């Protein structure tokens, strides 16, 4: 979310980059922030860049909040003026500078990562309350190791914050069955543009709830999310199928995601890669099973400059026998 904070400690013609640490001590006291405010150095250098690499703007300072009240205090101060921008930043994987604030304040949400972690159970199923600044990879590790559970829907790369992906959608290989991550959340704590900390759900403050999910951070900052869980698999059978023809690739993908749950895969995703040895976009980025006897050099000469891959997974529990893992669902054949 973009908000604004009055830079009352600066002269109107002062250079924001020249503000000293002493000035920021005053800001911290005025905003009643219990966390840190960092000016200059590595913190602001990192906050001035993102994954997209297309923008590079340096903030005045980086705020590392202790909790939602620190964030809310900054937003409430923002209501008094329109001079400084404030941006919430997760793990910096925005692509167009959305998590940057030129000459403003960047709120590092990762400092709140450990504020929430509690697994609960309702008649409708299990859930976990986690901080908006927590990384999905850490949520997964704790849920699996401590409870044998896992969130139902994932992104491919898990080094992202909960609040960050929920502010976009969170799409991965399970979305065809469970929907994106935004469809697997039942409750949120949000810092609104008025500087209030509000709990919302489908039935409580529902307009805010549905606005924040996928709202690109423009309706509030997610500080806690209640995420649906399910039993984690004990064994996963991982399959990759390479295609030279786009129409065959899309036809198989559409057929797979249209099958009934009991006769379908648990994970279906497709991607495109370069037909070559490019280390970033080519065959090295498509690792195959060590026992796989596929040889890229044996592709038809008519193969184009790009190839297509379906990545599939089957999930099994301890009760499934090895013979089931080896044979189950491999007899599926797409109608012509």
LINNOR-V224696 format. One record per helix or strand of 3 or more residues. SS is the DSSP state (2 for helix, 1 for strand). FROM is the first residue (numbers start at 1). TO is the last residue. If there is no record, write none. Layout:
ss:SS from:FROM to:TO
ss:SS from:FROM to:TO
This chain:
ss:1 from:2 to:5
ss:2 from:16 to:18
ss:2 from:21 to:31
ss:1 from:36 to:38
ss:2 from:41 to:47
ss:1 from:61 to:64
ss:2 from:68 to:78
ss:1 from:84 to:89
ss:1 from:105 to:108
ss:2 from:109 to:112
ss:1 from:117 to:122
ss:1 from:125 to:131
ss:2 from:136 to:147
ss:1 from:149 to:151
ss:2 from:162 to:166
ss:2 from:175 to:178
ss:2 from:181 to:184
ss:1 from:185 to:191
ss:1 from:197 to:201
ss:2 from:206 to:212
ss:1 from:221 to:231
ss:1 from:235 to:243
ss:2 from:246 to:257
ss:2 from:261 to:263
ss:1 from:267 to:274
ss:2 from:283 to:285
ss:2 from:296 to:298
ss:1 from:306 to:316
ss:2 from:322 to:327
